[in-house]
């Protein structure tokens, strides 16, 4: 009588199994026992939590994972991970930015997203409001308003929503007094041809030093029919210090986009004359950079600049049907089309292809924020706020505007550097 039981799997001879085990252990020892190979393997770990787990294997692995030179290589290889963005709308009389995480975050980032989501609830008191002026990595430049006997008291703060209050060296909030840099020249009559009108803009620098500095920077830009002048200030020891200036016989209108600072010596900004203003503080010179062929600024929100590695920059341009990413490495004399994405397909995938725009929120597509090296972008499409990973072309709809929102005022991304726990070691 035949049995219904499956045939018993034959075990390899014990001697063969032992030989395979010894050979496997020897191969692993050859690889993991080589410090150079081990570092190369650890460099390819994707998530910071996985690197932390590797550091717990033994003291030798911990020594490699916590080595400052290794961490610099690790951060150069792995770009900061986007957690989400703070959205500010025209809703209510005491607005508070709301943090919206991107979908499908790795599990180990969930705690960081929750901390970012509750940050402004802990920061603000009843009746107070806040506006975000700029974001850079995991830092925010925030202005808070407090009601004091019928008057509003404003305070500037450099905030780190992802820092724990238990971390002594990474304070959650650094209060910064709001001084005003001295104006080199100010003429109040803009109708006079020789007059210079200054525009004031604050931002977080892309260089953070030891990562704990409370300083931020500002730009004073003056222009007339005859000359454009730019002054760069840094906040040092609670005083504005003039760090660099540049001037040129070039008429450029005030910028329509925030400053893109590169290597402490240069910054780029879009102007209203379909050119990019390039300030080289090292040589105290200003020049105008042409836009890529076929690209015109047109309406605000169709073009935004992104920091690139080294001295390169990216330009992201949207129209109703497509998004294009250009890169320039040599002052705009040559633009290269790096990416092209169909927005019609994106709308269809997200289910917003044919739905009407929410009243008051406008139609079409608008860029609100971009990541370094043009890795991601936050778009407003027919009243929906969309996160798009340009590299993988994966998109998530993170919010839908309502009539109560009235208008999307700002989107400020928040990213997490890797690895988070060892930052002080580097």
Buried (B, 14 or more C-beta within 10 A) or exposed (E): EEEEEEEEEEEEEEEEEEEEEEEEEEEEEEEBEEEEEBBEEBBEBEBBBBBBBBBEEEEEBBEBBBBEEBBEBBBEEBBBBBBBBBBBBEBEEEBBBBBBBBEEBEEBBEEBBEBBBEBBEEBBEEEBBBBBBBBBBBBBBBBBBBBEEEEEEEBBBBBBBBBEEEEEEBBBBBEBEEEEBEEEEEEEEEEEEEBBBBEEBBBBBBEBEEBBBBBBBBBBBBBBEEBBBBBBBBBEEEEBEEEBBBBBEBBBBBBBBBBBBBEBBBBBBBBEEBBBBBBBBEEEEBBBBBBBEEBEBEEEBBBBBBBBEEEBBBBBBBEEEBBBBBBBBEBBEEBEEBBEBEBEBBBEBBEBBEEEBBEBBBEBBBBBBBBBBBBBBBBBBBBBBBBBBBEEEBBBBBBBBBEEBBEBBBBBBBBBBBBBBBBEEB
